[in-house]
Amino acid sequence: MNRAFGSIWIPPRWPWGNPKPSYGQSRGKGPASLQRVATSTRSGTKREAVLTLLRQPKGTTIAAIMKATGWQRHSVRGFFATVVRKRLKLKLGSKQIDANRIYQITDADGGEPSPLLSKRRSA
Protein backbone atom coordinates (compact mmCIF):
# COMPACT_ATOMS: atom_id res chain seq x y z
CA MET A 1 0.00 0.00 0.00
CA ASN A 2 1.34 3.40 -0.90
CA ARG A 3 1.29 5.79 2.05
CA ALA A 4 2.94 8.66 0.27
CA PHE A 5 1.87 12.27 0.55
CA GLY A 6 -1.17 13.04 -1.58
CA SER A 7 -2.74 9.61 -1.36
CA ILE A 8 -5.22 8.41 1.23
CA TRP A 9 -3.43 7.58 4.43
CA ILE A 10 -4.42 4.31 6.06
CA PRO A 11 -3.31 3.84 9.66
CA PRO A 12 -1.42 0.65 10.47
CA ARG A 13 -3.43 -2.23 11.88
CA TRP A 14 -2.54 -3.75 15.20
CA PRO A 15 -2.35 -7.53 15.13
CA TRP A 16 -4.04 -7.79 18.56
CA GLY A 17 -6.91 -5.38 17.92
CA ASN A 18 -7.52 -1.69 18.38
CA PRO A 19 -5.11 -0.34 21.04
CA LYS A 20 -7.58 2.26 22.30
CA PRO A 21 -11.35 1.83 22.42
CA SER A 22 -13.25 4.44 20.45
CA TYR A 23 -15.56 6.91 22.21
CA GLY A 24 -18.45 5.18 23.94
CA GLN A 25 -16.79 1.77 24.05
CA SER A 26 -15.02 0.34 27.02
CA ARG A 27 -12.45 -2.36 27.35
CA GLY A 28 -13.73 -5.29 29.29
CA LYS A 29 -11.56 -6.56 32.10
CA GLY A 30 -12.65 -10.12 31.64
CA PRO A 31 -15.88 -12.04 31.95
CA ALA A 32 -18.59 -10.45 34.04
CA SER A 33 -18.48 -13.34 36.49
CA LEU A 34 -14.82 -12.64 37.29
CA GLN A 35 -15.18 -8.90 37.81
CA ARG A 36 -15.08 -7.52 41.32
CA VAL A 37 -18.43 -7.07 43.02
CA ALA A 38 -18.95 -4.28 45.55
CA THR A 39 -19.17 -5.60 49.08
CA SER A 40 -19.85 -4.09 52.46
CA THR A 41 -17.16 -2.15 54.30
CA ARG A 42 -14.24 -4.26 55.45
CA SER A 43 -13.22 -4.06 59.07
CA GLY A 44 -10.04 -2.21 59.92
CA THR A 45 -10.27 0.36 57.12
CA LYS A 46 -10.18 4.13 57.53
CA ARG A 47 -13.74 4.30 56.19
CA GLU A 48 -14.93 1.95 58.91
CA ALA A 49 -13.01 3.89 61.56
CA VAL A 50 -14.64 7.18 60.52
CA LEU A 51 -18.11 5.65 60.42
CA THR A 52 -17.57 4.18 63.89
CA LEU A 53 -16.57 7.60 65.22
CA LEU A 54 -19.60 9.22 63.59
CA ARG A 55 -21.98 6.62 65.05
CA GLN A 56 -20.93 7.32 68.65
CA PRO A 57 -23.74 8.82 70.75
CA LYS A 58 -21.62 11.87 71.56
CA GLY A 59 -20.44 12.30 67.94
CA THR A 60 -16.97 13.37 66.88
CA THR A 61 -14.98 16.34 65.61
CA ILE A 62 -13.05 16.78 62.39
CA ALA A 63 -9.86 16.98 64.47
CA ALA A 64 -10.52 13.52 65.97
CA ILE A 65 -11.12 12.05 62.52
CA MET A 66 -7.94 13.73 61.23
CA LYS A 67 -5.98 12.15 64.07
CA ALA A 68 -7.51 8.69 63.56
CA THR A 69 -6.99 8.59 59.78
CA GLY A 70 -4.09 10.92 59.02
CA TRP A 71 -6.27 12.85 56.58
CA GLN A 72 -6.34 16.61 56.17
CA ARG A 73 -9.36 18.75 57.02
CA HIS A 74 -10.56 19.08 53.41
CA SER A 75 -10.30 15.32 52.90
CA VAL A 76 -12.55 14.68 55.91
CA ARG A 77 -15.13 17.13 54.58
CA GLY A 78 -14.95 15.49 51.15
CA PHE A 79 -15.51 12.09 52.78
CA PHE A 80 -18.61 13.46 54.51
CA ALA A 81 -20.03 14.77 51.24
CA THR A 82 -19.22 11.89 48.91
CA VAL A 83 -19.21 8.74 50.99
CA VAL A 84 -21.45 9.46 53.96
CA ARG A 85 -24.12 11.58 52.30
CA LYS A 86 -24.10 10.57 48.62
CA ARG A 87 -22.97 6.94 48.49
CA LEU A 88 -24.25 5.61 51.82
CA LYS A 89 -27.25 7.98 51.94
CA LEU A 90 -26.78 8.57 55.67
CA LYS A 91 -28.10 11.61 57.51
CA LEU A 92 -25.13 13.57 58.88
CA GLY A 93 -25.95 16.11 61.56
CA SER A 94 -23.71 18.69 63.15
CA LYS A 95 -23.93 21.03 66.09
CA GLN A 96 -21.70 23.73 67.51
CA ILE A 97 -20.56 23.13 71.09
CA ASP A 98 -18.25 25.81 72.48
CA ALA A 99 -15.65 26.32 69.75
CA ASN A 100 -15.97 22.80 68.30
CA ARG A 101 -18.35 21.44 65.69
CA ILE A 102 -19.57 17.94 66.53
CA TYR A 103 -20.60 15.63 63.66
CA GLN A 104 -22.83 12.60 64.11
CA ILE A 105 -24.81 10.19 61.96
CA THR A 106 -28.43 10.75 62.96
CA ASP A 107 -31.54 8.66 62.41
CA ALA A 108 -33.90 11.62 62.17
CA ASP A 109 -36.25 9.91 59.72
CA GLY A 110 -36.42 6.62 61.64
CA GLY A 111 -35.68 4.62 58.51
CA GLU A 112 -38.97 5.55 56.86
CA PRO A 113 -38.92 6.55 53.17
CA SER A 114 -39.62 10.20 52.53
CA PRO A 115 -43.12 11.10 51.24
CA LEU A 116 -41.63 12.43 48.00
CA LEU A 117 -39.95 9.10 47.23
CA SER A 118 -43.03 7.06 48.07
CA LYS A 119 -45.13 9.19 45.72
CA ARG A 120 -42.63 8.66 42.92
CA ARG A 121 -42.59 4.90 43.41
CA SER A 122 -46.37 4.56 43.39
CA ALA A 123 -46.81 6.55 40.17
C-alpha beads as a LAMMPS data file, in Angstrom:
LAMMPS data file: protein, C-alpha beads

123 atoms
122 bonds

1 atom types
1 bond types

-500.0 500.0 xlo xhi
-500.0 500.0 ylo yhi
-500.0 500.0 zlo zhi

Masses

1 110.0

Atoms # bond

1 1 1 0.000 0.000 0.000
2 1 1 1.344 3.397 -0.899
3 1 1 1.293 5.791 2.054
4 1 1 2.939 8.661 0.270
5 1 1 1.875 12.274 0.545
6 1 1 -1.174 13.043 -1.583
7 1 1 -2.744 9.608 -1.357
8 1 1 -5.216 8.409 1.226
9 1 1 -3.434 7.577 4.434
10 1 1 -4.418 4.313 6.065
11 1 1 -3.310 3.840 9.662
12 1 1 -1.416 0.647 10.474
13 1 1 -3.431 -2.232 11.876
14 1 1 -2.539 -3.747 15.197
15 1 1 -2.352 -7.534 15.130
16 1 1 -4.038 -7.795 18.563
17 1 1 -6.914 -5.379 17.923
18 1 1 -7.523 -1.688 18.378
19 1 1 -5.114 -0.344 21.039
20 1 1 -7.583 2.261 22.298
21 1 1 -11.350 1.830 22.415
22 1 1 -13.251 4.439 20.454
23 1 1 -15.565 6.906 22.206
24 1 1 -18.453 5.177 23.943
25 1 1 -16.786 1.772 24.054
26 1 1 -15.017 0.341 27.022
27 1 1 -12.455 -2.362 27.346
28 1 1 -13.733 -5.288 29.293
29 1 1 -11.558 -6.561 32.099
30 1 1 -12.654 -10.122 31.644
31 1 1 -15.877 -12.040 31.946
32 1 1 -18.589 -10.446 34.036
33 1 1 -18.484 -13.343 36.488
34 1 1 -14.819 -12.643 37.289
35 1 1 -15.179 -8.904 37.812
36 1 1 -15.076 -7.524 41.324
37 1 1 -18.434 -7.066 43.022
38 1 1 -18.945 -4.277 45.546
39 1 1 -19.169 -5.598 49.081
40 1 1 -19.849 -4.091 52.458
41 1 1 -17.160 -2.150 54.300
42 1 1 -14.239 -4.263 55.450
43 1 1 -13.218 -4.056 59.068
44 1 1 -10.035 -2.210 59.924
45 1 1 -10.275 0.365 57.117
46 1 1 -10.184 4.125 57.527
47 1 1 -13.736 4.298 56.186
48 1 1 -14.935 1.950 58.911
49 1 1 -13.011 3.894 61.557
50 1 1 -14.636 7.176 60.518
51 1 1 -18.114 5.650 60.424
52 1 1 -17.568 4.177 63.887
53 1 1 -16.570 7.600 65.224
54 1 1 -19.602 9.219 63.593
55 1 1 -21.978 6.615 65.055
56 1 1 -20.925 7.318 68.648
57 1 1 -23.738 8.817 70.748
58 1 1 -21.619 11.874 71.564
59 1 1 -20.439 12.299 67.937
60 1 1 -16.965 13.368 66.876
61 1 1 -14.982 16.341 65.614
62 1 1 -13.050 16.777 62.389
63 1 1 -9.856 16.976 64.468
64 1 1 -10.524 13.525 65.972
65 1 1 -11.115 12.050 62.515
66 1 1 -7.940 13.727 61.228
67 1 1 -5.979 12.153 64.074
68 1 1 -7.512 8.694 63.559
69 1 1 -6.992 8.585 59.781
70 1 1 -4.093 10.918 59.024
71 1 1 -6.273 12.851 56.576
72 1 1 -6.336 16.610 56.167
73 1 1 -9.359 18.746 57.020
74 1 1 -10.561 19.083 53.410
75 1 1 -10.301 15.315 52.901
76 1 1 -12.549 14.676 55.908
77 1 1 -15.134 17.132 54.579
78 1 1 -14.950 15.489 51.153
79 1 1 -15.509 12.088 52.782
80 1 1 -18.607 13.463 54.510
81 1 1 -20.027 14.774 51.242
82 1 1 -19.216 11.894 48.907
83 1 1 -19.206 8.739 50.990
84 1 1 -21.451 9.457 53.957
85 1 1 -24.119 11.575 52.296
86 1 1 -24.105 10.573 48.621
87 1 1 -22.972 6.944 48.492
88 1 1 -24.247 5.613 51.816
89 1 1 -27.251 7.984 51.941
90 1 1 -26.778 8.574 55.666
91 1 1 -28.099 11.610 57.508
92 1 1 -25.132 13.569 58.882
93 1 1 -25.947 16.112 61.557
94 1 1 -23.709 18.695 63.148
95 1 1 -23.934 21.034 66.095
96 1 1 -21.702 23.729 67.506
97 1 1 -20.563 23.132 71.091
98 1 1 -18.252 25.812 72.476
99 1 1 -15.646 26.315 69.746
100 1 1 -15.968 22.801 68.302
101 1 1 -18.348 21.443 65.689
102 1 1 -19.570 17.942 66.527
103 1 1 -20.599 15.632 63.662
104 1 1 -22.826 12.601 64.106
105 1 1 -24.809 10.191 61.959
106 1 1 -28.428 10.748 62.961
107 1 1 -31.535 8.664 62.409
108 1 1 -33.903 11.619 62.172
109 1 1 -36.246 9.908 59.723
110 1 1 -36.416 6.616 61.640
111 1 1 -35.676 4.619 58.505
112 1 1 -38.966 5.553 56.857
113 1 1 -38.918 6.549 53.167
114 1 1 -39.616 10.198 52.529
115 1 1 -43.121 11.096 51.243
116 1 1 -41.629 12.427 47.999
117 1 1 -39.953 9.104 47.226
118 1 1 -43.030 7.058 48.073
119 1 1 -45.131 9.188 45.715
120 1 1 -42.629 8.660 42.918
121 1 1 -42.593 4.896 43.411
122 1 1 -46.371 4.556 43.386
123 1 1 -46.807 6.549 40.166

Bonds

1 1 1 2
2 1 2 3
3 1 3 4
4 1 4 5
5 1 5 6
6 1 6 7
7 1 7 8
8 1 8 9
9 1 9 10
10 1 10 11
11 1 11 12
12 1 12 13
13 1 13 14
14 1 14 15
15 1 15 16
16 1 16 17
17 1 17 18
18 1 18 19
19 1 19 20
20 1 20 21
21 1 21 22
22 1 22 23
23 1 23 24
24 1 24 25
25 1 25 26
26 1 26 27
27 1 27 28
28 1 28 29
29 1 29 30
30 1 30 31
31 1 31 32
32 1 32 33
33 1 33 34
34 1 34 35
35 1 35 36
36 1 36 37
37 1 37 38
38 1 38 39
39 1 39 40
40 1 40 41
41 1 41 42
42 1 42 43
43 1 43 44
44 1 44 45
45 1 45 46
46 1 46 47
47 1 47 48
48 1 48 49
49 1 49 50
50 1 50 51
51 1 51 52
52 1 52 53
53 1 53 54
54 1 54 55
55 1 55 56
56 1 56 57
57 1 57 58
58 1 58 59
59 1 59 60
60 1 60 61
61 1 61 62
62 1 62 63
63 1 63 64
64 1 64 65
65 1 65 66
66 1 66 67
67 1 67 68
68 1 68 69
69 1 69 70
70 1 70 71
71 1 71 72
72 1 72 73
73 1 73 74
74 1 74 75
75 1 75 76
76 1 76 77
77 1 77 78
78 1 78 79
79 1 79 80
80 1 80 81
81 1 81 82
82 1 82 83
83 1 83 84
84 1 84 85
85 1 85 86
86 1 86 87
87 1 87 88
88 1 88 89
89 1 89 90
90 1 90 91
91 1 91 92
92 1 92 93
93 1 93 94
94 1 94 95
95 1 95 96
96 1 96 97
97 1 97 98
98 1 98 99
99 1 99 100
100 1 100 101
101 1 101 102
102 1 102 103
103 1 103 104
104 1 104 105
105 1 105 106
106 1 106 107
107 1 107 108
108 1 108 109
109 1 109 110
110 1 110 111
111 1 111 112
112 1 112 113
113 1 113 114
114 1 114 115
115 1 115 116
116 1 116 117
117 1 117 118
118 1 118 119
119 1 119 120
120 1 120 121
121 1 121 122
122 1 122 123
